[in-house]
Amino acid sequence: MLKRNVPVLGFILGALFPLIGSLVVFLVLGRGQQLGDFFNGLFHNHQTFAKVIALSLLANILPFMLYTNRRLDLTARGIFIATMLYVLVFVLVKYIW
């Protein structure tokens, strides 16, 4: 399944990896908090929420580089599109919300 060269697979991977990245950020920054309390606090503190989004986007580097190096460019394109949608959310949270 990982060798399929379709943008939909890339979009799904590009949407899931930042969620996993945000869980890693929670494990590092959570300091004994409950998961719900941590994310509830993020919705009230927009600057920290924007930082968590930016850090979680680093997780997309792994699948993007993997698919780019294997010359599966359509899948890499889907990952890139999902990343750009997350960047749009980041900009909205950081500067508008």
Buried (B, 14 or more C-beta within 10 A) or exposed (E): EEEEBEBEBBBBBBBBBBEEBBBEBBEEBBEEEEEEEBBEEBEEEBEEBBBBBBBBBEBBEBBBEBBBEEEBBBBBBBBBBBBEBBEEBBEEBBEEE
